[in-house]
Amino acid sequence: METLTFKPQGVCSREMIIEHENGVVISLKVIGGCHGNLQGIAKLCEGRPVKEIVERLSGIKCGYKQTSCPDQLANGLKQLLK
């Protein structure tokens, strides 16, 4: 199992820690942001392929912002698709 840690930009969350193996997210922990919503997103991501998560969450906006925590998660996960 490997761990990807990255700092999202333009959102309330400060850090995302993703454990992954063979292209699948094993666990996700988000520091900062809307705690309840991000816990829900984390649970929904566990056990899912990285590619699927990126496809589903890319481009989501938060209010007036051009990005969101889910969009930032997708951006971070794109590092694993290279």
N, C-alpha and C positions, 0 to 999 in steps of 0.2 A: 504494500500500500504506500502511496505517495501523498504528500501534502502540498497544496498550492495555497499561498497566502498572498493577498493583494489588497491594496487600498483603493476603494472606489472614489470616483471624482464627481463632484456636483450633487451629492446626496447627503442625507443625514448619517448614514452608517459610515463607520470609520475603518473597518477592516472585515474581510471575509476570509474564512479559513475552510478550505475544502479538502477533505480526504477522498481520494479517488483510486480506482484500480481497474485496469483493463477497459478504460473508457467509460466507466460507470461511477457516479457520485456515491460514495459510501456514507459520508456525513458532511454537513454544512453548519458552520457556526458564524453568526454575524454579530459584530460588536457595534453597538449604537443603532440608531434608526428606530423604526416602529416595532418594538419588541414582539408583540403578538403576531403581527402580520409576517414578520421575518421568520418567526418560529414556524408558522404555517408553511411558508415557502420552502423552508429547510426540509420539513417533513415530506413535502410533495416532491422534492428533488431527490431524496434518498432512494437509491436503487434504480435510478433512471440513467439512461445513457447521456453523456455530456452533449452529444450532438442534438438530441431531442430537446434538452433544456435550452440550449442556445437558440434553436429554431423557435421555441415557444415564447421566450422572454425577451428576445431582441426587439428593440424599438418601443417598448412600453415607456410612457412618460408619466411623471408625477406632477399633477397640477400644471403650473406654468413652466416648470423645468423641462428641458429638452431630454432628460434622462430620468431614471428611477433606480431604486435598489435592484429590482429584477433585471433591468437593462444592464446595469453595471455588473451584476453577477454573470450575465451572458457574455459581456465583454471580457471579463476575467477568464471565463471558461474557454473562450476562443483560443487562448494560449495553449490549451491542451489538444486542440484540433490540428495544430501545425505539424 
